[in-house]
Amino acid sequence: MEDKPAKSMQDVARHVGKYPEHAFHFVREGLSYSAETVHGKETDAHRLLQHFLAMYHLDWSDLVSRYHAGSLPEPVVEAINAAGGRENLNRHVDGRQLCWGLRDYSLQRWGLLARTVLESWKVTSTGDFGRIVFGFIELDMMQKQADDKLEDFEDVYSFDDAFEKGFHLGWSESPGNESE
């Protein structure tokens, strides 16, 4: 089997066409942030297992099936056990979870400028996050679950509600009366 050259962020940005490379870096970083928020910190065992899956073009369900069949190499079984067992293997986040994670990550990173930064990259809705994610998937740079679909990202929230109405600065009504 011949190894294909690794794809770059530039490749996926060119493939999708609408968004600049920065948007793809942001979504990739935001996916890590979201997975950590939902599942906790990634362990060395999880990284080893992800490498094994990528090397053999498997997904997490294949890994579980092979685990039950007893057909995995011993170091992989040890990594599964170190990761907390087969029920703690999959660090998948669905489209809705990812959209909310990307919102939180962008607010943490840019505060009130989050929406402005995203819109400067032509990201104006949660559907845009989905198109970026599926661009990665189409180039085998991310994996999806069997039931994941682009529609999962549509209308998760409006940017008006998520970035404007819900942002509270914590200031009192009257300047100088912070103790009220």
Secondary structure, DSSP 8 states (H G I E B T S, - for coil): --------HHHHHHHH-SS-HHHHHHHHHHHHHHHHHHH----HHHHHHHHHHHHHT--HHHHHHHHHHT-S-HHHHHHHHHTTSGGG------HHHHHHHHHHHHHHHHGGGHHHHHHHTT--SHHHHHHHHHHHHHTTSS---TT--GGGGTTSS-HIIIIIIT------SSTT-TT-
